[in-house]
Amino acid sequence: MTQNISFFGISKRIAEDFLQTVIIIDDGADYPDKTSPKPHVGLQPPQESPLKSPPSDDQSSSHMEQSKEDEEDISHRLDAKAVMDSFARKGILCSVFLVDEADRESLSETAYSLASCSDIVVLDWSLQKDDGEKALEIIQNFLKQTLSEPTQLRLIAVYSGTPDIHKISDKIKEVLNTFKSAEFFESDDGFTLEIGYTKIVVFAKKGTMVIKDHESRIVSFEELADKLTDEFAMMTSGLVSNVVLKSLAQVRKNTPKILKNFSKGLDAPYLTHRALLSTPDDAKEHLVHLVAEELQAILEEAQIGETVNMDVIEAWIKSKNQTDFQLDDTLTFSQDELLSLLKNGFKESNKISKNQAKKAHKKPITKMFLGEEKETQFLDERFSLFTIMRSYYKQHRPRLTLGTILKVESETPEFWLCIQPRCDCVVRDKSSRAFPFLPLLIKGDNSKFDTVLFDENKYIRTQSVTNPFEIKLIHFKPSANEEIITAKEENDSYYFKDTENNKYKWMGELRFEHAQRISNEFAANISRVGLDESEWLRLWKTKG
């Protein structure tokens, strides 16, 4: 049960279950050898005569400088065993990359390779006593990659023995300011920086002599794992994101089972299946669908939906620290009333009439849950877009298929939805082929709509038109050595060209079920039967 656990506590447990790998890049890491004999602490004869004259001022100064260097060396030290043990207790694998002088030239590339396969990156600031030069280069190189292809959520922790940790933060901010394409945000007195999908935090190692105001940034080796999992959970703490993390964790845990089901023993029958198909290449997509269904089976059996059950939702509501939630000028819900609403829906609520419940979607419900005055309509549009459009991860160029949405760029832009069956989107004879499209009409805020698009930094509501007389045929031809129609990249967008050299901007692709529904509506309209019959008979048939 989760009633007595805070929402952040729930989120942290999920994050810890997801986290698998941490990489630490440090030049001061050591692994204490506990098998070495302990030094003898008995009386020892003096190494020098007790009558020796006291040291000169120069010798005293030299001794103080040496002592200061020794203190700095101690603060820069990393107890690798203590740190790795702290992560191991959470079931997280922690690796330490010990940097030496020979690594400096290729360190940035090596660090990026290690970071790409790690969930958390811990970076020492002063590598080979360079005052952060290499660390900044690593951070800059990493951000260049992630901001151009934001494929991973990443936490970078600078864990340093340098006393002036505020200067570390300032230097990192200077690097972030060089990225004009993304704005960064800072918190925790500048020690937490977020840009794109990357979060950078600055902490001091145990023993570092920081000023009193910054003592809260000192983290011991034994506490590092707990602190960094806290920081990661702050990035992912949310109802929807928790479901995603829980799902990914389940897939990771069940990878051996998946590999067992899809063993190499199936190779021969798979090839038989391919050879018997009239279109052998279809076997490739068939295998992809089988893997996707296997992953879905894992998530369903693990009851991932319970990650957002009512207990968790109650914890989320309580985390808002609000007693009342105002829907509009006449409707306010207490926490208990809001939980009842979420459990039973608007139709069963005794706070709202049945007539009002029918139009509940027009009320600012999302704003009520956020508890903020700012406009939230775009959040509903963003969620709607996510539920109907396939995600695109830039692994290949977009292709023309069922559900593809194209834009005709003009003073009055037009949007068109492709309803070509997927099997007919493959052009094996290299000739041109007609693709049927239905119009998507742009709608205002108070009009009916069934599709949401995102174009030119704004959301656009559209309504699909399924009348047969509205259909449009556009001819396309595949490029050489291809059997499908693919788009070409141009100025960070993708475009298709038809056989008459007209350009169409690719807007995305509807999820299969949504595209199929619109296609079925079109098919139903085109198959309507018109006939003449007795009006008396027709009325009895329709009205009784």
C-alpha positions in Angstrom: 0.0 0.0 0.0 1.1 3.6 -0.6 -1.3 5.7 1.4 1.3 6.7 3.9 4.2 7.3 1.5 4.7 10.7 -0.1 4.4 11.0 -3.9 8.1 11.8 -4.1 8.9 8.7 -2.1 6.9 6.6 -4.5 8.6 8.3 -7.5 12.1 7.7 -5.9 11.4 4.0 -5.4 10.4 3.8 -9.1 13.5 5.8 -10.2 15.8 3.5 -8.1 14.2 0.5 -9.7 14.9 1.9 -13.1 18.4 3.1 -12.6 21.0 0.6 -13.5 24.4 2.2 -14.3 26.5 5.0 -12.9 29.9 6.1 -14.3 32.3 8.1 -12.2 35.2 9.9 -14.0 37.9 10.9 -11.4 41.6 11.1 -11.1 41.7 10.8 -7.3 39.8 7.5 -7.0 41.3 4.8 -4.8 40.2 1.5 -3.4 41.5 1.0 0.2 43.4 -2.2 0.6 42.1 -3.6 3.9 44.5 -6.5 3.7 47.6 -4.2 4.3 49.1 -4.5 7.8 48.2 -1.6 10.1 51.1 0.7 11.1 52.7 0.0 14.5 51.6 2.7 16.9 54.1 2.0 19.7 56.9 4.4 20.7 59.3 5.2 17.9 62.8 6.7 18.3 63.0 10.3 17.1 64.2 10.7 13.5 66.0 13.9 14.3 67.9 15.3 17.3 65.6 17.0 19.8 68.2 19.7 20.2 68.0 20.7 16.5 67.4 24.4 16.0 63.8 25.5 15.0 63.0 25.8 11.3 63.5 29.1 9.6 60.7 31.3 8.2 61.3 29.9 4.7 61.1 26.4 6.0 57.9 27.1 8.0 56.3 28.7 4.9 57.3 25.7 2.8 55.9 23.4 5.4 52.6 25.2 5.5 52.3 25.2 1.7 53.0 21.5 1.7 50.4 20.9 4.4 47.8 22.9 2.3 48.6 20.8 -0.7 48.2 17.6 1.4 44.8 18.8 2.6 43.7 19.6 -1.0 44.9 16.1 -2.1 42.8 14.6 0.7 39.7 16.5 -0.3 40.1 15.6 -3.9 40.4 11.9 -3.0 37.4 9.6 -3.9 36.8 6.4 -1.8 35.8 4.2 -4.7 34.7 1.3 -2.5 32.5 3.5 -0.3 30.8 5.1 -3.3 30.3 1.8 -5.2 28.9 0.1 -2.1 26.4 2.9 -1.6 25.0 2.3 -5.1 25.3 -1.4 -4.8 22.9 -1.4 -1.8 20.3 0.1 -4.2 21.0 -2.5 -6.9 22.8 0.0 -9.1 26.0 -0.9 -10.9 28.7 1.9 -10.4 31.9 1.9 -12.3 34.9 4.2 -11.8 37.1 5.4 -14.6 40.4 6.4 -13.1 41.9 9.2 -15.2 45.7 9.6 -15.6 47.8 11.8 -17.8 47.8 9.4 -20.7 44.0 9.6 -21.0 43.7 13.4 -21.3 43.9 13.7 -25.1 41.0 11.2 -25.8 39.2 11.8 -22.5 36.3 13.8 -23.9 35.4 11.2 -26.5 35.8 8.4 -23.9 33.7 10.2 -21.4 30.9 10.7 -24.0 31.0 7.0 -24.9 30.7 6.0 -21.2 28.0 8.6 -20.5 25.9 7.3 -23.5 25.4 4.0 -21.8 25.0 5.3 -18.2 22.0 6.7 -16.4 24.1 9.0 -14.1 27.5 10.6 -14.8 29.6 11.7 -11.9 32.5 14.0 -12.9 35.5 15.3 -10.9 36.1 18.9 -11.5 39.9 19.2 -11.4 41.3 16.3 -13.5 45.1 16.2 -13.3 44.9 19.6 -11.5 43.6 21.4 -14.6 41.1 23.6 -12.7 38.1 22.2 -14.6 39.4 22.6 -18.1 38.8 19.0 -19.1 35.6 18.7 -17.2 34.1 21.8 -19.0 35.2 20.3 -22.3 33.4 17.0 -21.4 30.2 18.8 -20.4 30.3 21.0 -23.5 30.8 18.0 -25.8 28.1 16.1 -24.2 25.6 19.0 -24.4 26.4 19.4 -28.1 25.3 15.9 -28.8 22.3 15.8 -26.5 20.9 19.1 -27.7 21.1 18.2 -31.3 19.7 14.7 -30.7 17.8 14.7 -27.3 17.6 11.0 -27.0 18.3 10.5 -23.3 17.4 12.0 -20.0 20.7 12.6 -18.3 21.9 13.6 -14.8 25.5 14.9 -14.6 26.9 15.5 -11.1 30.1 17.5 -10.7 31.6 16.0 -7.5 34.6 18.0 -6.5 37.2 18.7 -3.8 37.6 22.3 -4.9 36.6 24.7 -2.1 35.2 27.4 -4.4 32.3 25.4 -5.7 30.3 28.5 -6.6 33.0 29.3 -9.2 32.5 25.8 -10.7 28.8 26.6 -11.1 29.7 30.0 -12.7 32.0 28.4 -15.2 29.4 25.8 -16.2 26.8 28.6 -16.7 29.2 30.3 -19.1 29.3 27.1 -21.2 25.5 26.8 -21.1 25.2 30.4 -22.3 27.0 29.4 -25.5 24.0 27.2 -26.5 21.7 29.8 -28.1 19.2 27.1 -29.2 18.2 26.2 -25.6 17.5 28.2 -22.5 18.9 26.9 -19.1 17.3 27.2 -15.7 19.0 27.4 -12.4 18.0 26.6 -8.8 19.6 25.8 -5.4 21.6 29.0 -5.5 23.0 28.1 -8.9 24.2 24.7 -8.0 21.4 23.0 -10.0 21.3 23.7 -13.8 18.9 22.3 -16.3 19.1 22.6 -20.1 17.0 20.5 -22.5 16.9 16.9 -21.2 20.1 17.3 -19.1 20.4 18.3 -15.4 23.8 19.3 -13.9 24.3 19.4 -10.2 27.4 20.5 -8.2 28.4 18.9 -5.0 31.5 19.0 -2.8 33.4 15.9 -1.6 33.7 15.0 2.0 36.4 17.1 3.7 36.2 20.0 1.3 36.6 23.3 3.0 33.7 25.3 1.6 32.2 28.4 3.1 29.5 28.0 5.6 26.7 29.0 3.2 27.6 26.1 1.0 28.1 23.4 3.6 24.8 21.8 2.5 26.4 20.9 -0.8 28.9 18.6 0.9 28.0 15.0 0.4 29.9 12.1 1.9 30.9 9.1 -0.2 28.4 6.9 1.7 25.5 9.3 1.0 26.3 10.0 -2.7 24.0 7.3 -4.1 21.0 8.5 -2.0 21.6 12.1 -3.0 21.9 11.4 -6.7 18.9 9.1 -6.8 17.0 12.0 -5.1 18.2 14.4 -7.9 17.2 11.9 -10.6 13.8 11.3 -9.1 13.2 15.1 -9.0 13.6 15.0 -12.8 11.1 12.1 -13.3 8.6 12.5 -10.5 5.3 12.5 -12.2 2.3 10.3 -12.8 2.9 9.7 -16.5 6.7 9.6 -16.3 6.6 7.1 -13.4 4.6 4.8 -15.6 7.3 5.1 -18.3 10.1 4.4 -15.9 8.3 1.5 -14.4 7.7 0.1 -17.9 11.3 0.5 -19.0 12.5 -1.2 -15.7 10.2 -4.2 -16.4 11.5 -4.5 -19.9 15.1 -4.5 -18.6 14.3 -7.1 -16.0 12.5 -9.4 -18.5 15.1 -9.1 -21.2 16.4 -12.7 -20.6 12.8 -14.1 -20.9 12.3 -12.2 -24.2 15.5 -13.5 -25.6 14.5 -17.0 -24.5 11.2 -16.7 -26.4 12.9 -15.3 -29.5 15.8 -17.7 -29.5 18.0 -18.5 -32.5 16.1 -21.8 -32.7 13.4 -19.8 -34.5 15.7 -18.7 -37.3 14.9 -21.6 -39.7 11.1 -21.5 -39.4 11.3 -17.7 -39.7 13.1 -18.1 -43.1 10.5 -20.7 -44.1 7.8 -18.1 -43.3 9.6 -15.5 -45.4 10.1 -17.8 -48.3 6.4 -18.7 -48.4 5.2 -15.1 -48.4 4.1 -13.6 -51.7 6.0 -10.5 -50.6 9.0 -11.8 -48.6 10.0 -8.4 -47.3 6.8 -8.3 -45.3 8.4 -10.7 -42.9 10.6 -7.9 -41.5 7.7 -5.8 -40.3 5.9 -9.0 -39.0 8.8 -9.7 -36.7 8.8 -6.1 -35.4 5.1 -6.4 -34.5 5.8 -9.7 -32.7 8.4 -8.1 -30.5 6.2 -5.1 -29.8 3.4 -7.4 -28.7 5.8 -9.3 -26.5 6.8 -6.1 -24.8 3.1 -5.2 -24.3 2.4 -8.6 -22.8 5.2 -8.0 -20.2 3.8 -4.6 -19.2 0.3 -6.0 -18.9 1.3 -8.9 -16.8 3.3 -6.6 -14.5 0.2 -4.5 -14.1 2.0 -1.3 -14.9 -1.3 0.6 -14.8 -1.3 0.2 -11.0 1.6 2.7 -11.0 -1.2 5.3 -11.3 -3.9 3.7 -9.1 -6.0 5.8 -6.7 -3.5 5.5 -3.8 -0.8 7.0 -6.0 -3.2 9.7 -7.3 -4.1 10.5 -3.7 -0.4 11.0 -2.9 -0.1 13.2 -5.9 -3.0 15.4 -4.8 -1.7 15.7 -1.3 1.7 16.7 -2.7 0.1 19.9 -4.1 -0.4 21.1 -0.5 -3.8 22.6 -1.4 -7.0 22.3 0.6 -9.3 23.6 -2.2 -9.2 23.2 -6.0 -11.2 25.8 -7.9 -12.7 24.7 -11.2 -14.5 28.0 -12.0 -16.2 30.9 -10.2 -19.0 28.6 -8.9 -17.3 25.2 -8.4 -14.6 24.4 -5.8 -13.6 20.9 -4.7 -12.0 19.8 -1.5 -9.2 17.2 -1.6 -11.8 14.4 -0.7 -14.3 15.7 -3.3 -11.5 15.8 -5.9 -10.5 12.3 -5.2 -14.1 11.2 -5.5 -14.3 13.0 -8.8 -11.2 11.2 -10.1 -12.5 7.8 -8.9 -16.1 8.1 -10.2 -15.9 10.7 -12.9 -17.9 13.9 -13.6 -21.1 12.0 -14.4 -21.3 10.6 -10.8 -20.3 13.8 -9.1 -22.9 15.4 -6.8 -21.2 18.8 -7.2 -22.1 19.2 -10.8 -25.4 18.8 -12.8 -25.8 16.2 -15.5 -26.1 18.9 -18.1 -22.8 20.5 -16.9 -21.1 17.1 -16.9 -21.9 16.7 -20.6 -19.9 19.9 -21.2 -17.2 19.2 -18.6 -14.4 19.0 -21.3 -15.0 22.7 -22.0 -14.1 23.7 -18.4 -10.5 24.4 -17.3 -10.0 21.1 -15.5 -6.2 20.9 -16.2 -5.8 24.4 -14.7 -7.6 23.2 -11.6 -5.2 20.3 -11.1 -2.2 22.5 -11.7 -3.5 25.1 -9.3 -2.0 27.9 -11.4 -3.5 30.9 -13.1 -1.5 30.6 -16.3 -3.2 29.3 -19.5 -3.1 25.5 -19.6 -5.1 24.7 -22.8 -1.8 24.0 -24.7 -1.2 21.1 -22.2 -4.4 19.4 -23.2 -3.5 19.9 -26.8 0.0 18.5 -26.2 -1.4 15.4 -24.5 -4.0 14.9 -27.2 -1.2 15.2 -29.8 0.8 12.5 -28.0 -2.2 10.1 -27.8 -3.0 10.2 -31.6 0.4 10.8 -33.3 3.3 8.3 -33.5 6.5 9.5 -31.9 9.4 10.1 -34.3 13.0 9.5 -33.1 14.8 10.4 -36.3 16.1 6.9 -36.9 15.1 7.0 -40.5 13.5 9.4 -43.0 9.7 9.6 -42.8 7.8 7.5 -45.4 4.5 8.0 -47.0 2.0 5.5 -45.6 -1.5 5.2 -44.0 -1.8 8.1 -41.4 0.8 10.4 -42.9 -0.2 14.0 -42.7 1.1 16.5 -45.3 1.0 20.3 -45.4 0.7 22.4 -48.5 2.5 25.6 -47.6 0.7 28.7 -48.9 -1.0 31.8 -47.6 -3.9 29.5 -46.6 -2.2 26.3 -45.6 -3.9 23.0 -46.3 -3.5 19.7 -44.4 -4.0 16.3 -46.0 -4.3 12.8 -44.5 -3.0 9.8 -46.4 -5.5 6.8 -46.3 -3.5 4.5 -48.6 -3.5 0.9 -47.1 0.0 0.1 -45.9 0.4 -2.8 -48.3 -0.2 -0.5 -51.3 2.4 2.0 -50.1 5.2 -0.3 -51.4 5.9 0.4 -55.1 7.9 -2.6 -56.4 7.8 -1.7 -60.1 9.4 1.7 -59.5 6.5 3.4 -61.3 4.5 6.3 -60.0 1.5 5.6 -57.8 -1.6 7.5 -56.8 -2.1 8.1 -53.1 -5.5 9.0 -51.8 -5.7 11.9 -49.3 -8.6 13.3 -47.2 -8.6 17.0 -46.1 -8.0 18.1 -42.5 -9.9 21.4 -42.0 -8.5 23.9 -39.6 -10.9 24.6 -36.7 -11.3 27.3 -34.1 -11.3 26.9 -30.3 -15.1 26.3 -30.0 -15.6 24.1 -33.0 -15.6 20.3 -33.2 -12.2 18.7 -34.1 -10.7 15.3 -34.0 -7.0 15.9 -34.7 -4.3 18.1 -33.2 -1.2 19.1 -35.1 1.9 21.1 -34.0 3.3 23.5 -36.6 5.4 26.7 -36.4 5.5 26.5 -32.6 1.8 26.3 -32.1 -1.0 23.7 -31.9 -3.5 23.5 -34.6 -6.9 21.9 -34.3 -8.3 20.1 -37.4 -11.3 18.1 -38.4 -11.0 15.2 -40.8 -13.5 15.2 -43.7 -14.6 11.8 -44.9 -16.9 12.7 -47.8 -16.0 10.7 -50.9 -16.2 13.8 -53.1 -13.5 15.5 -51.0 -10.8 12.9 -51.7 -7.7 14.0 -53.6 -5.2 11.7 -55.5 -1.6 12.7 -55.6 1.0 10.8 -57.6 4.4 9.9 -56.1 7.3 7.9 -57.3 10.0 6.2 -55.2 13.7 7.2 -55.5 16.1 4.9 -57.2 16.8 1.7 -55.3 13.8 2.3 -53.1 10.3 0.8 -53.1 8.7 3.2 -50.7 8.2 7.0 -50.9 10.5 8.8 -48.5 10.9 12.4 -47.5 14.0 14.5 -47.7 15.3 16.8 -45.0 15.4 20.5 -45.6 16.0 23.2 -43.0 15.2 20.9 -40.1 11.9 19.8 -41.7 11.0 16.9 -44.0 9.4 17.3 -47.4 7.9 15.0 -50.0 7.8 15.8 -53.8 5.1 14.5 -56.1 5.6 13.6 -59.8 4.8 17.2 -60.7 7.5 18.5 -58.4 5.0 20.0 -55.9 6.4 20.0 -52.3 4.5 18.8 -49.2 5.8 19.3 -45.7 5.7 16.2 -43.5 3.7 16.9 -40.3 3.8 13.5 -38.7 2.0 10.2 -38.7 -1.2 9.2 -37.0 -1.1 6.1 -34.8 -2.4 3.2 -36.8 -5.8 2.8 -34.9 -6.6 6.5 -35.4 -5.7 6.5 -39.1 -7.7 3.3 -39.6 -10.8 4.8 -37.9 -10.8 7.7 -40.2 -10.2 5.4 -43.2 -13.2 3.2 -42.1 -15.4 6.3 -41.8 -14.5 7.1 -45.4 -15.2 3.5 -46.5 -18.6 3.6 -44.7 -19.5 6.8 -46.5 -18.5 5.5 -49.9 -20.4 2.3 -49.4 -23.8 3.9 -48.6 -26.7 2.5 -50.6 -29.2 4.9 -52.0 -32.5 3.5 -53.1 -36.1 4.4 -53.9 -38.8 2.8 -51.6 -42.1 3.6 -50.1 -41.8 6.5 -47.8 -44.4 4.9 -45.5 -42.2 1.8 -45.3 -39.1 3.9 -44.7 -40.7 5.8 -41.8 -41.9 2.6 -40.1 -38.3 1.2 -40.5 -36.6 4.3 -38.9 -39.2 5.7 -36.5 -41.6 2.8 -35.7 
